[in-house]
């Protein structure tokens, strides 16, 4: 490790090579997140690069996408249950599989445990109930597993929490806040955010049309795909030929055209993004076919979808989309589909399918519907 004088070339007998910040950024950009964090302690020049917002934002965009896995652990010989949250790259490269966080699972017998709800820009959102009752208060914990930083959202007033309170977790760019979109049992929508110490939620005023749209949106607990962020909007899985979106800046609901999945009424599609495009993976009636259609939203403004790929998959009957992954990796241009029984990696350029030999179900590992991208921000 070079000292600060060597890094700057300020020593009395300096004969070192002087590198511009852009070159240093390119070199450091090839390191792992952990190494980047450590390299900031080498010297002021490196720290300046590794804390630069443009460097961090560019790195976040390049970070590979991963699907999230639950691994079940019994730390006290079966009397309680811990969940280990792990990230598996879309490529299914086991060498890149990494542990993010471990926490006690919430259950009827142990309500003080945690539930994982969603992730956004490298931050995990967990809820922690403080009581046995349906409306018992909750705490919302934020964790960046890369930087090991923790934070907490303001608490909701008594009576606001329930098992289906949370609907979307997102980053609000104008304020720089992480926000949680919630709904009260009487259909009142509200938002809590990291930028205020006031525990009182802010109500979202909806007109009749927006309220009707919002009423069809599934909660984070019930959705087969957590809302996908793209072009300043969150997108929920399509239903009946259309889908609901939520603008994260104006914080309003609107309707968008959905893909012509078959049959549309069965709601068997999962959303993800690949190379700046929204993609719908249509699983259809899994008991009747062994392929997944990939629809791409080729014109976002006009709402024009196109079926571009049909991926052969070794599905078995009776699969649940709640424990099925669908995600894309921009760098390698690949897509992962499947669950703990069977996973496939599809190469979009070559149109080839690679089956992954997995024994997750027999090793207490559960594939989730969540997608994660690490971030140093």
Steps between C-alpha positions, in 0.01 A plus 500: 500500500648834402520783749348842438822658373547224246142532381537873443863489390602757760795322656848655497632245250177454307542297181151349504241507225228761543157369407202724430182445698322354195764228470488427874120478476524253212744280694304513826180435308623147427524412870234339715280722717690397812835583340372838384394584855844404633690680225352831610721481809824480299538870425308821441509459122338156517251614762405794277427259214315237704270758659426690179123482426560442128734207571252347744204546266689349205609206713144438617381488139772246411448277802358165389146411594438210737201300609450468874494169684379407847703242689332359810709467818410360843750667738362338816427141398163572345338729757525802270565572135744742340493606137825564317448730203745426218558647154557265205613664173265465204780297337457245784874518565532342846833679551308827496238387750526708817326538833328834556339480843369249755202569724243317717189419302168642614229246579182469704706353784776759463355831374815686602684355199539675165343473157685598182276719284695645208825653376576826321833634373698255712299561818296225667170574674400282796203529733498406867165458673469593866209288618274205425204689359405581139541874556803478731755777431788434261853626461646537150874435478722597207827317438771547240679162521800629301583799722350333812297812575163483676220755531137505602191653348273704728255282687136493403236605753309227677230350282672573169691171473365169374632196314422668165597860568803531270468538122823649360851595612677757283755781479362853459763685296389861561535461878767226513274297729406135514123477525243234581156511341236360733125457515276509805220246533242763402680558166684813604844515335794655681879531481775481761852612415855512635523877482281588795485425871124553501340158546171618354458362146429737213171431330486453121198674350356301209218591265232240423679361194836463676333347805333239278836416343674478836236263635618230257864518613625203708695557821868412535391190688271378220658611173679242281749772399600791721436824305771551236660847484571638152482847341383658824207262545425189702320227305280223636439171312246530215140397545242472224717662232609804700713584802510762773799732540595749771709807423762525775545878461141624472383200709192433290348184350430451130416218261732363231444245222609148588623217277256266325577204721300180457264483669519853640243439771718242680762754613792264448749768396801627696678827425868594495723740308775420251715754317266786585187319383214358700459126444202279584568129547173323424491164678147425378333179613808315626314169511438513125822628347875498549610840380502862616428786260704819542320820399707821466352850532683627190334845500444621856318821404265335250454191719597259220589146611665232290547129566865438417590169662347167591714323759475123544485408870479169691206603718300268718129547581389697805770767511447821696607831349556630854816286514594535133778726376501710185787746459743635241868593496589794274873429475469138387159547332357195671177413679441259788168320543384236745494397863665258741391199293649622173677812375595595145726776372399631158750682276301770321759551225572137420148377585642208696372342822724369777336286766639542852544191712358606834425321823369807680174346613681220680742742670248733668554764230202685353513706181317831548328735256737783597781654292797681657780728375768602747589865551765700684277806523 
